[in-house]
Amino acid sequence: MFCNQCGEKIADDAKFCNKCGFKIAPTMGSITFARQNKYYGCIIDVKIYMDGNLVGTVGNGKEITVPASIGMHKIAFDVWSGNGINDIEVTKDHPNIKVVFKLGMGALTSKPKIVEVINL
């Protein structure tokens, strides 16, 4: 990788340029959270947290896209009856990904489950 300020070659994980001191912004990508359209649980919205911060709410058959830095992220899906926590990685090779999820219905509770992760 190269410094955007002076062009000096720098390490891929550098936070500052060793030559000019320019602060290197983390490489950004995005995660799209897409909820499968299902009859059961259709009126329940799912809250999505990334790294402990609420990033949005997704209804049945809807999706949202949020910016995400390169690296590992802790994703939590939250509904009144249960939650699911997963680690999702955004890489330099695949900075934009789509996480498809659904509500898995149990006897007493519904818990969000990831169906697939797609590299866009």
Secondary structure, DSSP 4 states (H G I P E B T S, - for coil): -B-TTT--B--TT-SB-TTT-PBPPPPEEEEEEEE---STTTT--EEEEETTEEEEEE-TT-EEEEEEESEEEEEEEEETTEEEEEEEEE-SS--EEEEEEEEEE-SS-EEEEEEEEEE-
